[in-house]
Amino acid sequence: MTVRYRTFRDFYPFYLSEHVNVVSRRLHVIGTSIVVLCLFASVWFLDWRLLLAIPFIGYGFAWVGHFFFEKNRPATFRYPGFSLMGDFRLWWETMTGERRF
């Protein structure tokens, strides 16, 4: 039987277990960093078209990490909200030095 996570607190350890490959984690952090830059740039330049690129950038980097390095299926398919939260938490932990890049 498949575990069904009800809270992000319960989900995050699973998220981390799906991101053990260092290249995959780095791709996630790079992709999320570009997403954050696109968010800021869309506001700074008042160009909302930049927002259209965000899903392709974020998922593109992450899915390359999963399919080619982790060799697993992204949690996005089962837990889209928690997975997005996990991406940003992993990014934040990396940016603040809590987690190694």
Residue pairs with C-beta under 8 A, 6 or more apart in sequence:
3 14
5 11
5 14
5 79
5 82
8 82
8 85
8 86
11 79
11 82
11 86
12 82
12 86
12 89
14 75
15 75
15 82
15 83
15 86
15 90
16 86
16 90
18 66
18 70
18 72
18 74
18 75
19 25
19 28
19 65
19 70
19 90
20 70
21 65
21 69
21 70
23 65
23 69
24 65
24 66
24 69
24 70
25 65
25 90
25 94
25 101
26 65
26 101
27 61
27 62
27 64
27 65
27 69
28 61
28 62
28 65
28 87
28 90
28 91
29 90
29 91
29 94
29 95
29 101
30 61
31 57
31 58
31 59
31 60
31 61
31 62
31 87
32 58
32 61
32 87
32 88
32 90
32 91
33 91
34 57
34 58
34 61
35 54
35 57
35 58
36 91
38 50
38 51
38 53
38 54
38 57
39 51
39 54
41 47
41 50
42 48
42 49
42 50
42 51
58 87
59 76
62 74
62 76
62 87
63 74
66 72
66 73
66 74
74 83
75 82
75 83
75 86
76 83
76 84
90 99
92 98
93 99
94 100
94 101
